[in-house]
Amino acid sequence: MAMIIINSSKKEITSPKKQYGKLLVETALMKEKGSTITVGTNQHINNRQPPINTDTKVNDTIKLNNKMEKRKLVNITKSIKLGKGQKLSLNQNCWDISKLIVTFDYKTILNSHNEFDLDASVFMVDINNKTAEKDFIFYENTKSTCGGVAVKQDHNTSLNEAYNECIQLDLNLIPPHIQKLAFTITVYEATERNQNFGQVSEGYFRIIAGNTKEEIINYNFNENLSIETAIVVAEIYRYKNEWKINCIGSGFRGGLEALCDNYGIETI
């Protein structure tokens, strides 16, 4: 399992705050200097995109067209639009919870030549609201030991090519001590690249039935965000004998360090 290394300097907070677990949710401006986050080995080698030329634009157009074609495979006619704070039973709206696909898609407004990279992660949380290191699922630990959560996987539906991020779920495999799955997304190297969720538009969290390719819910997760660099987007949690979805949408500053601290994962 990867080691999480954190090095950050003093932060001066000038905004009112709200609370989400141990996380401070920013509601106005924050001044921050010199924060650096490194997660394990360097998975993001290219910090800058090459100068845009004609070939690059053509390739980007081809990729976008391919993505749109893949999305046509998904039936969205019965999709339920949820708002922040709304909850819904997954068992009652999907007959096979062993083949679910969580997707993220978004558009970015670039203010430099730096690549804009968002990383989706899943914290498998126990009854004490803590996550074991092995149950933190992200780009260096892509599949849970139980097999119930896998990032960059899509139940062999090819939908991984249609969205920015795909996470494959089999809720029947989630062990009983896990009470909820927290879905988060962070801006990689936000401080170094001067990037935040104010540069993201049309950010959507979706749950799709893998067997029928029907979209179950959609949620616009980046409404009213600006300077935030990390979001707890949603939680899938146990309620009595079923699984439910709760749209959280809490944005904050602090990136992976704050997320890991909130769920009890030690960082150095």
Secondary structure, 3 states (H helix, E strand, C coil): CCCEEEECCCCEECCCEEEECCEEEECCCEECCCCEEEECCCCCCCCECCCCCHHHHHHHHHHHHHHHHHHCCCECCCCEEECCCCEEECCCCCCCCCCEEEEEEEEECCCCCECCCEEEEEEEEECCCCCCHHHEEECCECECCCCCEEECCCCCCCHHHCCCEEEEECHHHCCCCEEEEEEEEEECCHHHHCCCHHHEEEEEEEEEECCCCEEEEEEECCCCCCCCCEEEEEEEEEECCEEEEEEEEEEECCHHHHHHHHCCCCCC
